[in-house]
Amino acid sequence: MKLRTALRDYKQTLGSETEFPGERRSTTGMFSGIDGRLVHVDPDGSLRDFSYPLTGLAGIESLQFGLYADDEITWFDEFETRRQEYAADTAVVETEHTDGTVTIVQRDLTLDSAHVTNVEAQGVEDGELCISVTFAPETAASRVGQLAHQDALEVYHRREHDYLAASTDFGTLLGQVPEGIEEVLDSAGPVEFPRAVDGGRYEQNKLGGTAFATVPFDDSGSVTVVSLLTEIAETSQHAALDEVTALAEQYAAADSVLEAGEAQMPDWTSGLDDETGSTDDLRVLSLLSANTGARIAGPDFDPTYTYSGGYGYTWFRDDAEISRFLLETDQRTDLDLSAWHEASAQFYADTQRPDGTWPHRVWPSDGSLAPGWAHGRIEAGENRDSTAATADRGEGTDYQADQTGSVAAFLGTYLRIGDPEDPEAIESVLADAVEGLDDTLEGTGLPQTAQNAWENMTGQFAHTAATFLHAYAAVARSPVKDELADHAAEQADAVYDGIDDLWMPDRGAYAIRLEDGELDERLDSSALALAGAHHDYAAVGQVDDQRLDRLVSHLSTTIEGLYRDPEGSDVRGLIRFEGDEWRMREQSHEKIWTVSTAWGANSATKLARLLDEHDRAAASEMADCALDLMTTIRPGGSLCLDSTYLPEQVFDDGTPDSATPLGWPHALRLATETELAAMELNEAQQTMAADD
């Protein structure tokens, strides 16, 4: 996101009670791009690339369409958006605009590094499509140039060259002078394009990424615009021009776009219920994936770190949890996501650090280290003597130990129930991972002081302990050498015992953390992960009656304590933790989070299974709790958008906020739906057997 764009939004949203000025929001609209670029299509038809983390190419900073007729430009944002949806059984985003007289149907499809927009206009005579576009190659706003070829626009920095072409000849193709410093700082409002400003400098409209173009509709009232992102080292200018113009010609008709979108869309219906959003979950996870198999947490609405640390990176916590949920789902259905699992396993093997751990976050396109604030083990030197290495690091507090636990839990599970291409390689990665976990485990059985899953505190967290318990149990269950399996089982027992130190008798729940030996007696939704961890631990250790009682009390207390149903609002769900003040804006209470709500449903499902295996009557209560929470995040639920996307957060008035869609709750929704369906099927089979 460029400074001019951020300041333009700042002017437009300053004073909003629910919007943070200067962000690049995706809380409205839909995304295209399940096999390459990630392009956002706003309800007003405007386009933006969120591709840089996934492809290394930045592309479109902003693109706006308009209709030129009767000597006047009407931008699409002045029309009413009648509908926006994925065209049936395709990857095409279809948006319909109207003013009561004119109807425009816009169809958008991303094909690897190209994005195709077909526009059909009805009720227009002698009209032209207007395009106001700003490219930001390599995320650059300065030292950018443009070339107006006869049949295409080229905008370039050094490595990245971006192109724009159309299925009909350009009527107008002009570079635009961007806002000057005085205009950026002027409180009068954002500058509107196109404009005829050159300041007497003939070079200005060639030095920048902004351009204005018009293209006529063909005889059927249709025209197609194509953008193409390239690296000059891989695609020559001549080849790129040929490709972008050929694509514009190939997809000149709407039918050809729809056919390509249908061919691009995998068949994800096997064993899934469309009405619960499961196929939408797989679409979202594809949108957020790079060709390495790694995923960004969500579209990066804050790449300048104005209000957060950004979202367009791969966190191993989120990614590995998603990988494990996909693996579980695959076991219950006929989806065959084996290529996804193998890609994830290979990515984790490639990005493991020499000490067996995984870093804070990386770029998904190549696994290289991304900017972060929890790279403490790297800063200290992973291979140095541990005492010296942590002496100035608060015993590793600038590290998120749960991320390594999450990866190890997935890899151990994949080795046991998946079909990895190289099991020995995964076992080697697991052996090193166990060493990394051991290095950050205290004698009490709790992980050392480190950062939490929410990345806003340090301490010894219940959630981190849950990931360690899950990881050790998963390794102990996997087909590894006896020595490694036995050691992992012993460590799982130690963590199981250490979790007792987090119990709060007065509240009947596990605390968010130990801080300097004292319990922080707040409830935390991430601590719900204890249920799933104990379910896996039960396969290698003994979950005693007291622990079962405590888990039931913990989930009931935590879900009830974090549950919010604001008066006068349709939204309801779980907050992250007690006292969460982040991104509240004008709201006086903590915001509802979809990942917390989905976590509650998934954890209640896991505990229901564990209780059922121990013939506990509370199993049905937990299952009912899961079903109730699922209604809030299913399509039509109060936390699920019309696009079927799950935003990270929701204000009390229903306004979505932050990264949208967020991958983690989509994976949780998918896994929980399929597990609930499997439990229902199993119960039905048991009933039939009893009747026989």
C-alpha positions in Angstrom: 0.0 0.0 0.0 1.5 3.3 -1.1 1.5 6.5 1.0 -0.7 8.3 -1.4 -3.3 5.5 -1.3 -3.1 5.4 2.5 -3.6 9.1 2.9 -6.4 9.1 0.4 -8.2 6.6 2.5 -7.3 8.5 5.6 -9.2 11.5 4.4 -12.2 9.5 3.4 -12.6 7.5 6.7 -11.3 9.9 9.4 -13.8 10.0 12.2 -15.4 6.6 11.5 -16.4 4.6 14.5 -15.5 1.3 13.0 -12.9 2.0 10.3 -9.2 2.6 10.8 -8.1 5.4 8.5 -5.3 4.5 6.0 -6.0 0.7 5.8 -6.5 -1.4 2.7 -9.7 -3.2 3.7 -11.1 -6.4 2.2 -14.1 -6.7 4.6 -16.4 -6.1 1.6 -16.1 -7.7 -1.8 -14.7 -11.0 -3.0 -11.4 -12.5 -4.1 -10.3 -14.2 -7.3 -7.1 -16.2 -7.6 -7.0 -19.8 -6.5 -3.9 -20.6 -8.6 -1.6 -17.5 -8.6 -2.3 -13.8 -8.0 -4.8 -12.8 -5.3 -7.1 -10.0 -6.7 -9.8 -8.3 -4.7 -13.0 -7.3 -6.4 -14.9 -4.7 -4.5 -18.7 -4.4 -4.8 -18.1 -1.2 -6.8 -16.1 -3.2 -9.3 -12.7 -1.8 -8.4 -9.7 -4.1 -8.3 -6.6 -4.4 -6.1 -3.8 -6.9 -5.9 -3.0 -8.6 -2.6 -0.5 -10.8 -4.5 2.9 -9.7 -3.3 3.4 -12.1 -0.4 2.2 -15.1 -2.6 4.0 -14.3 -5.9 6.6 -11.6 -5.2 4.8 -9.4 -7.7 2.8 -6.4 -6.4 0.7 -5.5 -9.5 -2.4 -3.3 -9.1 -2.5 -0.7 -6.4 -5.9 0.4 -7.5 -8.1 0.1 -10.6 -11.5 1.7 -11.1 -13.9 1.2 -13.9 -16.3 3.7 -15.3 -18.8 4.1 -18.2 -18.3 7.0 -20.7 -21.5 7.9 -22.4 -23.1 11.2 -23.5 -19.8 13.0 -22.9 -19.8 12.0 -19.2 -17.9 9.5 -17.1 -20.0 7.6 -14.5 -17.7 5.5 -12.3 -19.1 2.1 -11.2 -19.1 3.2 -7.6 -21.9 5.6 -8.5 -24.1 2.7 -9.6 -26.0 0.4 -7.3 -24.4 -3.0 -6.8 -27.3 -5.3 -7.3 -25.4 -8.5 -6.5 -21.9 -10.0 -6.2 -21.3 -13.7 -6.0 -19.2 -16.5 -7.5 -20.8 -17.6 -10.7 -22.2 -21.2 -10.2 -19.5 -23.9 -10.1 -16.8 -21.5 -11.2 -14.0 -19.3 -9.8 -15.4 -16.2 -11.5 -16.5 -13.3 -9.4 -19.7 -11.9 -10.9 -20.8 -8.3 -10.0 -23.9 -6.6 -11.3 -24.2 -2.8 -11.4 -27.3 -0.8 -12.4 -28.7 2.7 -12.3 -32.2 1.6 -13.2 -31.5 2.2 -16.9 -28.1 0.8 -17.6 -27.1 -2.7 -16.3 -23.5 -3.8 -16.2 -22.3 -7.3 -15.5 -18.7 -7.6 -14.6 -16.9 -10.9 -14.5 -13.5 -11.3 -12.9 -11.2 -14.3 -13.1 -7.5 -14.6 -12.1 -5.5 -17.0 -14.2 -2.0 -17.5 -12.6 -0.3 -14.2 -13.2 -3.1 -12.7 -15.3 -6.4 -11.2 -14.3 -9.3 -11.0 -16.7 -12.2 -8.6 -16.4 -15.1 -9.0 -18.8 -17.7 -6.2 -18.8 -21.1 -6.5 -20.5 -23.2 -3.3 -20.7 -26.9 -3.3 -21.5 -28.9 -0.1 -22.2 -25.8 1.8 -23.5 -25.3 3.2 -27.0 -21.9 4.3 -28.2 -20.4 3.9 -24.8 -16.8 3.2 -23.8 -15.3 1.6 -20.7 -13.1 3.9 -18.7 -10.1 2.6 -16.7 -8.2 4.5 -14.0 -5.4 2.3 -12.8 -2.3 2.6 -10.6 0.3 -0.2 -10.8 3.0 -0.5 -8.0 5.6 -2.9 -9.4 7.7 -4.3 -6.6 5.4 -2.2 -4.2 7.2 0.9 -5.5 5.6 4.3 -5.9 8.8 6.1 -7.0 11.3 5.3 -9.8 8.4 3.8 -11.8 8.0 4.4 -15.5 5.4 3.5 -18.1 5.4 2.7 -21.8 2.3 3.2 -24.0 2.6 0.6 -26.6 0.2 0.5 -29.6 -2.0 -2.2 -28.0 -0.9 -2.3 -24.3 0.3 -0.3 -21.4 3.5 -1.3 -19.6 4.4 -0.1 -16.1 7.7 -1.1 -14.7 10.2 -0.6 -11.9 13.3 -2.9 -12.2 12.5 -6.5 -11.8 8.7 -6.4 -12.2 6.9 -5.3 -15.4 3.1 -5.1 -15.4 0.9 -4.9 -18.5 -2.6 -3.9 -19.4 -4.5 -4.7 -22.6 -8.0 -4.9 -23.9 -10.0 -6.9 -26.4 -10.8 -3.7 -28.4 -8.4 -0.9 -29.4 -7.6 1.8 -26.8 -9.4 5.0 -27.6 -7.4 6.9 -25.0 -4.2 5.8 -23.1 -2.6 8.5 -21.1 -0.3 8.6 -18.1 -1.5 10.5 -15.1 0.4 12.8 -12.8 0.1 11.6 -9.3 -0.8 13.8 -6.3 1.8 16.3 -5.3 2.9 16.9 -1.7 0.5 19.9 -1.3 -2.4 17.9 -2.7 -1.6 14.9 -0.4 -1.6 17.2 2.6 -4.6 19.3 1.5 -7.6 18.6 3.8 -10.0 19.4 0.9 -10.4 15.7 0.0 -8.8 13.1 -2.3 -7.7 14.1 -5.8 -9.9 12.6 -8.5 -8.6 11.0 -11.7 -8.4 11.4 -14.6 -7.1 15.0 -14.7 -5.2 17.2 -17.1 -2.3 18.3 -15.0 1.3 18.4 -16.2 2.8 21.4 -14.4 4.6 22.3 -17.6 6.8 19.2 -17.3 6.5 17.0 -20.3 8.0 14.0 -18.5 5.7 13.8 -15.5 2.9 11.6 -17.0 5.5 9.0 -17.9 7.1 8.8 -14.5 4.6 7.0 -12.3 2.3 4.0 -12.2 -1.0 5.8 -12.8 -2.8 5.9 -16.2 -6.2 6.5 -17.7 -7.6 4.6 -20.6 -10.8 4.2 -22.6 -11.8 1.2 -24.7 -15.0 0.8 -26.8 -17.5 -2.0 -26.3 -17.8 -4.4 -29.2 -21.0 -4.9 -31.2 -22.4 -7.2 -28.5 -21.8 -4.6 -25.8 -18.9 -6.5 -24.3 -15.2 -5.7 -23.7 -12.4 -7.5 -21.8 -9.5 -6.0 -19.9 -6.5 -8.0 -18.9 -3.6 -7.2 -16.6 -0.5 -9.4 -16.5 2.3 -9.3 -13.9 5.8 -10.5 -15.0 9.4 -10.6 -14.0 11.7 -9.3 -16.7 14.2 -12.1 -16.0 11.6 -14.7 -16.8 9.4 -13.1 -19.4 10.7 -10.8 -22.1 8.9 -7.7 -23.0 8.0 -9.1 -26.4 6.6 -12.3 -24.9 4.7 -10.4 -22.3 3.0 -8.2 -24.9 2.1 -11.2 -27.0 0.6 -12.9 -24.0 -1.4 -10.1 -22.6 -2.9 -9.2 -26.0 -3.6 -12.8 -26.7 -5.4 -13.3 -23.4 -7.6 -10.2 -24.1 -8.6 -11.7 -27.4 -9.1 -15.2 -26.0 -11.4 -14.0 -23.3 -13.2 -11.3 -25.3 -16.6 -13.0 -24.6 -18.2 -13.6 -21.3 -18.8 -17.3 -22.1 -15.1 -17.9 -22.5 -14.4 -16.4 -19.1 -17.1 -18.5 -17.4 -15.7 -21.7 -19.1 -12.2 -20.9 -17.9 -13.5 -20.3 -14.4 -15.4 -23.6 -14.4 -12.3 -25.5 -15.6 -10.2 -23.8 -12.9 -12.5 -24.8 -10.1 -11.7 -28.2 -8.4 -14.4 -30.6 -7.5 -14.6 -30.2 -3.8 -18.1 -31.6 -3.3 -17.2 -35.2 -2.4 -18.2 -35.8 1.1 -18.9 -32.2 1.9 -22.1 -30.3 2.6 -22.2 -27.1 0.5 -24.8 -25.5 2.9 -22.3 -25.5 5.8 -19.7 -23.5 3.9 -17.2 -26.4 3.6 -16.5 -25.9 -0.1 -16.2 -22.2 0.5 -13.6 -22.9 3.2 -11.5 -24.8 0.6 -11.8 -22.0 -1.8 -10.6 -19.5 0.8 -7.6 -21.6 1.7 -6.7 -21.9 -1.9 -7.0 -18.1 -2.3 -4.5 -17.6 0.5 -2.0 -20.2 -0.7 1.2 -19.8 -2.6 2.6 -22.3 -5.0 4.8 -23.6 -2.2 1.7 -24.8 -0.3 2.3 -22.1 2.4 -0.5 -19.7 3.2 -0.8 -16.1 4.3 -2.8 -15.6 7.5 -5.1 -13.3 5.5 -5.1 -10.5 2.9 -2.7 -7.8 4.2 -5.0 -4.9 5.0 -2.2 -3.1 6.9 1.1 -3.6 5.0 2.6 -0.4 6.4 2.2 -1.7 10.0 0.1 1.3 11.0 -2.2 -0.6 13.4 -0.6 -4.1 13.4 2.4 -6.1 12.3 0.8 -7.0 9.0 -1.0 -10.2 7.9 0.5 -11.1 4.5 3.0 -13.7 5.9 3.1 -17.4 6.8 2.9 -17.9 10.6 3.7 -21.5 11.3 1.1 -21.6 14.1 -1.7 -20.7 11.7 -0.4 -22.6 8.8 0.3 -25.9 10.6 -3.0 -25.8 12.4 -4.7 -25.4 9.0 -2.6 -28.2 7.6 -3.7 -30.5 10.4 -7.4 -29.6 10.1 -7.2 -30.3 6.3 -5.5 -33.6 7.0 -8.3 -34.5 9.5 -10.9 -33.5 6.9 -9.3 -35.5 4.2 -9.5 -38.6 6.4 -13.3 -38.2 6.8 -14.1 -37.5 3.1 -13.1 -38.4 -0.4 -11.5 -35.1 -1.2 -7.9 -36.4 -1.8 -5.9 -33.4 -0.6 -2.7 -35.4 -0.6 -0.8 -32.9 -2.8 -1.7 -30.2 -0.2 -0.4 -32.2 2.7 2.8 -33.1 0.9 3.5 -29.5 -0.1 3.0 -28.4 3.5 5.3 -31.1 4.9 8.0 -30.1 2.4 7.7 -26.4 3.2 8.1 -27.1 6.9 11.2 -29.3 6.2 12.7 -26.5 4.1 12.1 -23.8 6.7 13.1 -25.6 9.9 15.9 -23.8 11.7 19.2 -25.5 12.6 18.0 -25.9 16.3 14.9 -27.8 15.2 12.4 -24.9 15.7 10.6 -22.7 13.3 10.8 -18.9 13.1 8.2 -16.3 13.8 7.1 -15.9 10.2 8.3 -16.2 6.6 7.3 -15.2 3.1 5.1 -17.9 1.7 6.4 -17.6 -1.9 9.9 -18.8 -1.0 10.1 -19.5 2.7 12.6 -16.7 3.3 12.6 -14.9 6.7 9.9 -12.2 6.9 10.0 -9.1 9.2 8.9 -10.0 12.7 9.3 -9.4 16.4 9.7 -13.0 17.7 12.9 -14.1 16.0 14.7 -14.2 19.4 16.3 -17.6 18.9 17.8 -16.5 15.6 19.1 -13.2 17.1 20.6 -15.1 20.0 22.3 -17.7 17.8 20.6 -21.1 17.6 23.7 -23.2 17.8 25.4 -21.3 20.6 25.5 -22.5 24.2 22.0 -22.2 25.5 23.0 -20.3 28.6 24.9 -17.7 26.7 22.4 -17.5 24.0 19.5 -16.7 26.3 21.3 -14.6 28.9 20.2 -11.3 27.3 16.9 -12.6 25.9 14.8 -13.1 29.0 15.2 -16.9 28.5 13.7 -16.8 25.0 10.8 -14.5 25.5 11.2 -13.1 21.9 10.1 -16.5 20.6 6.7 -18.1 20.1 7.3 -21.7 21.1 3.7 -22.8 20.2 4.6 -22.4 16.5 7.1 -25.3 16.7 4.6 -27.3 18.7 1.9 -26.8 16.0 4.2 -27.9 13.2 5.4 -31.0 15.0 1.8 -31.9 15.8 0.9 -31.8 12.1 4.0 -33.7 10.9 3.6 -36.4 13.5 -0.1 -36.8 12.5 0.8 -36.8 8.8 3.4 -39.5 9.3 0.8 -41.6 11.1 -2.3 -41.2 8.9 -1.1 -39.6 5.7 0.9 -40.9 2.8 4.1 -38.9 2.8 6.5 -39.4 -0.1 9.6 -39.6 2.1 8.7 -40.8 5.6 12.3 -41.0 6.7 12.8 -37.3 5.9 9.8 -36.4 8.0 11.0 -38.5 10.9 14.3 -36.6 10.8 12.5 -33.3 10.9 10.4 -34.5 13.8 13.5 -35.7 15.7 15.0 -32.2 15.4 11.7 -30.6 16.3 11.5 -32.6 19.5 15.0 -31.4 20.4 13.7 -27.9 19.8 10.7 -28.4 22.0 12.9 -30.0 24.7 15.1 -27.0 24.7 12.2 -24.7 25.6 10.5 -27.0 28.2 11.1 -26.4 31.9 11.5 -29.1 34.5 8.0 -28.3 35.8 6.5 -29.6 32.5 5.5 -26.2 31.2 7.1 -24.5 28.3 9.5 -21.6 29.2 8.3 -18.0 29.2 7.6 -17.0 25.6 5.2 -14.9 23.6 1.6 -16.1 23.3 -0.5 -17.0 20.3 -2.1 -13.5 20.2 1.5 -12.0 20.2 0.7 -9.4 22.8 2.0 -10.9 26.1 4.8 -13.1 27.5 4.5 -15.8 30.1 3.9 -19.5 30.4 0.6 -20.0 28.6 -2.0 -22.7 28.7 -2.2 -22.6 24.9 1.5 -23.1 24.5 1.3 -26.0 26.9 -1.5 -27.5 24.8 0.6 -27.3 21.6 3.5 -29.0 23.4 1.2 -31.8 24.7 -0.3 -32.2 21.3 3.1 -32.3 19.6 4.7 -34.8 21.9 1.6 -37.0 21.7 1.5 -36.9 17.9 5.2 -37.9 17.7 4.7 -40.6 20.2 1.8 -42.0 18.2 3.6 -41.8 14.9 5.7 -44.7 13.3 9.1 -43.3 14.3 12.0 -45.2 16.0 11.1 -46.5 19.4 13.6 -44.3 21.1 12.1 -41.1 19.7 8.5 -42.3 20.4 9.3 -43.3 24.0 11.0 -40.0 24.7 8.1 -38.1 23.2 5.6 -40.1 25.3 7.6 -39.3 28.5 7.7 -35.6 27.6 3.9 -35.7 26.9 3.5 -37.1 30.4 5.6 -34.3 31.9 3.5 -31.6 30.1 0.3 -33.4 31.2 1.4 -33.1 34.8 2.7 -29.5 34.4 -0.7 -28.3 33.2 -2.0 -28.7 36.7 0.0 -25.6 37.7 -2.4 -23.5 35.5 -5.6 -24.7 37.2 -7.8 -22.0 38.9 -9.9 -23.7 41.5 -12.0 -20.6 42.2 -12.9 -20.2 38.5 -13.0 -23.8 37.5 -10.8 -23.2 34.5 -7.2 -23.1 33.3 -5.6 -19.6 33.5 -4.4 -17.8 30.5 -0.8 -17.9 31.8 1.7 -18.0 34.6 3.6 -14.7 34.8 6.7 -14.7 37.1 5.2 -17.7 39.0 1.8 -16.0 39.5 -1.4 -17.0 37.8 -3.0 -14.5 35.5 -6.6 -15.6 36.2 -8.2 -14.4 33.0 -10.0 -16.7 30.6 -8.5 -17.1 27.2 -10.0 -18.7 24.1 -6.7 -20.1 23.0 -6.6 -22.2 26.1 -9.6 -24.1 24.6 -6.9 -26.0 22.6 -6.3 -28.1 25.7 -9.3 -30.2 24.7 -7.9 -31.3 21.3 -4.4 -31.9 22.9 -5.9 -34.2 25.5 -7.8 -36.1 22.9 -4.6 -37.0 21.2 -2.7 -37.5 24.5 -5.3 -40.1 25.5 -3.9 -42.4 22.8 -0.5 -42.6 24.5 -1.2 -41.7 28.2 -3.9 -41.8 30.8 -6.4 -39.0 31.1 -7.6 -39.5 34.7 -11.1 -38.7 36.0 -10.0 -35.5 37.7 -8.5 -34.2 34.4 -11.7 -35.1 32.5 -13.8 -33.2 35.1 -11.5 -30.2 34.9 -11.6 -30.2 31.1 -15.4 -30.2 31.1 -15.4 -27.3 33.7 -12.7 -25.5 31.8 -14.6 -25.5 28.5 -17.9 -24.7 30.0 -16.5 -21.9 32.1 -14.3 -20.4 29.3 -17.0 -20.5 26.6 -19.6 -19.0 29.0 -17.2 -16.4 30.3 -16.0 -15.3 26.8 -19.4 -15.5 25.2 -20.9 -12.1 24.1 -24.4 -11.5 22.7 -24.6 -7.7 22.5 -28.1 -6.2 23.2 -29.8 -5.0 20.1 -27.4 -6.8 17.8 -27.6 -10.0 15.7 -24.0 -10.9 16.3 -22.9 -13.3 19.0 -19.8 -15.4 19.7 -16.6 -15.5 21.7 -14.1 -12.8 22.4 -10.3 -13.6 22.4 -9.7 -13.2 26.1 -10.9 -11.1 29.1 -9.6 -7.6 28.9 -8.8 -7.6 25.2 -8.6 -3.9 24.1 -7.2 -4.3 20.6 -9.0 -2.5 17.8 -12.0 -1.6 19.9 -12.3 1.8 18.3 -15.3 3.5 19.9 -16.7 0.2 21.3 -16.6 -0.1 25.1 -16.2 -3.9 25.2 -14.0 -6.6 23.7 -14.8 -7.5 20.1 -16.0 -10.9 19.0 -13.5 -13.0 17.0 -14.4 -15.7 14.5 -11.3 -17.8 15.3 -12.2 -17.8 19.0 -15.8 -18.8 18.2 -14.7 -21.5 15.8 -12.1 -22.7 18.3 -14.8 -23.0 20.9 -16.9 -25.2 18.5 -13.9 -27.3 17.5 -12.7 -27.8 21.1 -16.2 -28.7 22.3 -16.4 -31.3 19.5 -13.0 -32.8 20.5 -14.0 -33.0 24.1 -17.3 -34.5 23.2 -15.4 -37.4 21.5 -13.0 -37.8 24.4 -15.9 -37.9 26.9 -17.8 -40.3 24.7 -14.8 -42.6 24.7 -14.9 -42.5 28.5 -18.7 -43.0 28.7 -19.3 -39.6 30.1 -22.8 -38.1 29.9 -21.4 -34.6 29.4 -20.4 -35.7 25.8 -23.8 -34.7 24.5 -23.7 -31.3 26.3 -20.4 -30.6 24.6 -21.7 -31.6 21.2 -24.7 -29.3 21.6 -22.4 -26.5 22.6 -20.4 -27.1 19.4 -23.5 -27.1 17.2 -24.7 -23.8 18.8 -21.4 -22.0 18.1 -21.3 -23.4 14.6 -24.6 -21.7 13.7 -22.8 -18.3 14.1 -20.1 -19.0 11.6 -22.0 -21.1 9.0 -23.3 -19.3 5.9 -26.2 -17.2 7.1 -24.8 -17.0 10.6 -24.2 -13.6 12.3 -20.4 -13.8 12.0 -20.3 -15.0 8.4 -20.4 -12.5 5.6 -22.6 -12.7 2.5 -19.5 -13.7 0.6 -19.3 -16.7 3.0 -16.0 -15.2 4.2 -15.1 -15.1 7.9 -13.5 -11.8 9.0 -11.1 -12.0 11.9 -13.2 -9.7 14.1 -16.7 -8.2 14.3 -17.9 -5.1 16.0 -21.1 -5.2 18.1 -23.1 -3.5 15.3 -22.1 -6.3 12.9 -19.4 -4.4 11.1 -16.6 -6.8 10.1 -13.0 -5.8 10.8 -9.4 -6.7 10.2 -8.1 -9.5 7.9 -10.9 -10.9 5.7 -11.0 -13.8 5.0 -8.9 -15.2 7.7 -7.7 -18.7 6.9 -7.6 -20.2 10.5 -11.3 -20.0 11.3 -12.2 -21.3 7.8 -10.0 -24.4 8.5 -11.6 -24.7 11.9 -15.1 -24.5 10.4 -14.3 -27.1 7.8 -12.7 -29.6 10.3 -15.5 -29.2 12.8 -18.3 -29.6 10.3 -16.8 -32.9 9.0 -16.1 -34.2 12.5 -19.6 -33.4 13.7 -20.9 -35.2 10.6 -18.8 -38.2 11.3 -20.0 -38.2 15.0 -23.6 -38.1 13.8 -23.0 -40.9 11.3 -21.3 -43.0 14.0 -24.2 -42.4 16.4 -26.7 -43.4 13.8 -24.8 -46.6 13.0 -24.7 -47.5 16.7 -28.4 -46.9 17.0 -29.1 -49.1 14.0 -26.8 -51.8 15.4 -28.7 -51.7 18.8 -32.0 -52.0 17.0 -30.8 -55.0 15.1 
